[in-house]
Amino acid sequence: MDNTLTKLLSQNPSFVDGLNAFQRKGKSVIYGLSGSQKSFLLNQAFATGLTKPVVIVVHDKDHKEMWERDLAFFMPNIPVLSFPITDHVDFTTVARSLEDQGAQMRALALLAWQEPAVVIANAEEVTQYVVSPQYLKGQSLHFALNDTIERDTALEQLVTIGYERVDQVEQRGHFAVRGDILDIYPVNSDNPIRIEFFGDEIDTLRFFSVENQRSIEQIDSYTVTPFFLGKNDADSTLLSYVKDGLLIYDEPGRIQEALKKFLKEDPTHRKNHCDWSELQRTVESTTQVAFTFMQQRSIGLTGFNPIGIQGRR
């Protein structure tokens, strides 16, 4: 990014105030920006030290894709994940549903472990009921050098949390066993991990390449997040995972309108999705930012302090 442009913008008090809103605790509504100007501002926040995970809520698929394209351009090194709608799945479910389930759990895992990432969801996706962060962490499996574990028990637990035993791992959600070696491709990792045992003690732990099976990096420990967890009793949402992160609403009025339409068009949607007031009760984030192009008297959110930035189209 052009340092000259950044220096010029840093002389604008409104721009600086908007930039600081991403870092400080509190609620801010930034008005006057449109399109890529919003993702540019978020990029500047990361460039000036933002390390929190971020959840962005939009009203429809088109705006979700716009954010994804803009962030891929501005922030190619930060993972940008979607949060697809998933059905209740089991091991007979079609591959596409399992792929969506894995993508959803990967997003939750990165947020739960406070990894720097951006998760984008529309009105339908963000209101899905999911398991709580505490339950997800409690069902995760932790492996560390020199730990002694019952391997058969660990293999059973991997199956319980949705992993599939195969001859050789090829994608997230797979695990394989060969003698004293256990390979796992965690849903929350870019690479699979290889665990070598000496008896029941973990002797080595490392990342390896799926393509050539060669070691990438030795590690001391790793926590494997579930690939799938049943959610019959789930009452949390994606926003429950942003306690120490940054929550962004892009045009909250439109989000609420889209959600009302979605819930009204099919009464069965209320089984697996909450309404706006219920969604707000699941919010944990202490840092929240809303974007509106026009300054509005009411945005359906309370306690937000206005910041005006004059953008140019």
N, C-alpha and C positions, 0 to 999 in steps of 0.2 A: 504494500500500500504506500502511496506517495507520502513521504514524510512532510513535504511542504504543505500538502492539504491538511494533514493531521495537525500541524503547528498552527495553521490558520484557524481551524475549527476550535482548537484548544483556547483560543482567545475569545471565543463566544461564550459568555456566562451561561446561557441557556443550554448550549451543547454540553458544557462541563457538568451542569446540574443533571441533565439527562443521563450522562455517562455514569455519574456517581450513583444514580438511582439503582443501577444494577448491582452495586456493591454493598450499599448500606441497608440496614434493617428498616423496614417500613413499607408503605404502599404509595406508589406514585402512578399518575396517569400522564402519559406524554402525548400531546396532541400537536398536529401540524405536519407529521411525516406520513409518507405513503410509499408503497412498493418496496424497492430495494433499500430505501433510506433506513428502514427499520433494521434490516439485517446488517447494514453497514454499521449502525450504531452499536449493535450487539458485538460485531467483530472488533470494534474499537475497545469495547469493554474487556474482551479477552486479551487484546493486545496490550492493555494497560494493567493486567494482573488478575482478571477474573478467572478463578479456578473452580467455581461451583458447578455442579451439574445443573442443566437448564431444561425446563419443560415449557414448550410453547403450545398454547391452545388456539386453534383457528376455527372458523365456522364451516369450511367446506374443503373438499378434496383439492380444488384448484389452488386455493391459497396455501394449503399444505405443501403442494408440489412447488409452488413459487418459493416458499421459504427453503425447501430442500435444495433447489437449484442455486439460490442466492448464497446459502451457507456453504455449499460445496465449492463455490467460487471464492468467497471471502475467507473461509476457514477450512481449507482442505485437510488439515491435520487433526481436526476435532471430529470425533465420531458423531454423525447425525443419523438418528434412528427413527423409524416410524413405529406406531403402536397399533397394529391391525386389530380389527374385531375378530374374536375367536369364539367358536362354539365349544360346548362341552365335548372333550375329545377322549378317546380311548385308543387302544392299540390297533383297532380296526379302522380308524379314521383315515381318510384319504390324505395323500402326501401334502397337498396344499394346506389343509387345515393344520397339520403338524408343523409345517413350515411357519405358518402364521403364529402358532403357539410358541414356537421357539423364538421368533422375532420379538414377541411380546415379553417373554420371560427374560430375554437378553436385555431389553430396555429396563425392565424392573430391577434386574441384577445390578446394572451399572449405576442406577440411581441409589439402590440400597447400600452399595459399597462406596458411594460418594466419588465415583470416577468422573473425570471431566468429559462430559458428553452432552449432546442436545437431543431431546426426544420431542417429536412433534406429533400432535394428535388433533383430530377435528372433534366436533361436538359429539358425534356418535361414539367415537373411540374413547374419549376421555371419561365418559360417564359409565363405562363398563365396571361392574363389580369385579374386584380381584382380591387375592389373599393379602393379608396385612404384611408390611415390611418385617415385622417381628416374626411372623410365621415363616416367611420365606427364608429369613436368616437361620431360623431354628431347624429347617429341613435341609440346609446346605451341609455339605461334607467338607471337612477340613483335613488336609494332608500336610505333614511337616516332616522334615528330616529327623531320623532317629525315633520317630513315633512308633509305637507298637500297636498294631491293629489286627483285628480278626478279618482276614481277607474275605472269607465267605460272607460275613456280615456286611462288609463294605459293598460287595457285589450285589447283594440283595437290596441294600439301600439305594444303589444306583438305579436299579430297575424300578423301585418304588417311586423315585422322583423323576421318572420318565425317560431314562436313558435306555438305549437299545444295544444289546450285546451282538457284536458282529465279529467277523474274522479279522478285519482290518479297518481302523477308523478312517472315515472319509469326509465326514461332515459333523457339525455340532449335534450333540445328542447321542453320539456313538461311544461305546467303550469296547475294548478287546483285551483278552487275557492270553498270554503265551508264557507258560512256565512261571518264572518269578517276576514277570513284567506285566504291569497293568497300564494300558493306554486309555486315556479319557479325552474326549473333545468337549470341554465345558461350553455351555451356552454363553457364558460370560467371558470367553477368551478368543483372541484372534488365532491362536494356534493350539493344537492338542498338547497334553502333558503326558510324559512317560514316567511311571513310578516303578523303580526296581526295588525288590525286597530281598532281604537276607533273613530267611525265616519269616517271621511276622513283623520284622522291623524295616522301616523305610530306609533304604541305603542311599538311593539317589533320586533326584526329582528334577525334571528338566522339560522345557518346551522343545518340540521337534516339528519338522516340516512334514505336511501331508504328502507333498509331491515326491520327496526323495527319502523320507524317513530319517533324515540326518538331524542331529541335535542343533538347536538354535541357541539356547541359553540355560545354564544351570540356575535353579531357584531353590530357596530354602523352604518355601511353603506355598500352598495354594488352596483356595476355597472354591469348591465346585457348587455352583448354584443349580437348583432344580431346572430341568427342561420342561416339566409339566407338574402342576399341582392341582388337584380337584378344587373347585371353588363353589361348592353347593351352599356353604355357609358364609361366603365372603361378603364383607360389607365395606371394604376399602375401595379406593379408586387410585388411578395413576397419581393424583394430586397428594395422596397420602405419603408418597415417596419423596416429596420435595421439601422436607422439613428444614434441611440446612442448605437447600439449593435456591435457585432463582425460578420463579413462576411468572410467565409472561402470557397475558391475554391480548390477542390481536383482534381488536374491535369486539369487545365483550357483548355489546348490544346484538350484534349479528350472531354471535355464538348462542345467545339465549333464544333468539328467534329460530335458528336452525334446530336447536334441541327440542323446542316445543313442537315444531313440525314433525320431527322424527318420532317423538313419543306419541303424537296424535295419530299418525298414519297407520300404526299397528299397535293395538293394545298389548300384544305379547312382548313388546320391547321393554315394558316396565318390569319384566321378570329379571332381566339381566342388566338393566341400565337405571341409573338414578336420575331424578330431575335436578334443576339448577340449585334449588335450596339444599337438597341433600348433598349435592356435589360440594357446595361451599362448606358444609360441615365436615368434609374430609380433608380440607385444606390444612396443611401443616406448615407451609412456608412462611418464614419471617421476612422474606424479601419478595415483594410482588410488584410487577410493572404492567400497566395496561397501555395499549396504543389505541388512540382514536384520531382519525384525521381531523375531525371538527371538535372544538371544545363543546362538551355536552353537560347539561345540568345533571343528568342521571345516567349512569352506565350500568346499573344493576349490581354495583359493588359499593361497599361502604368504606369510608375512612381513607380514600385515595386523594393525595395531594397533587394538584395540577402543575405540569411543567410545559410551557409552550416553546416549541422549537419551530422556527419558520423554515420549512423545506421548500425546495424548488423542483418543479417537475421538468 
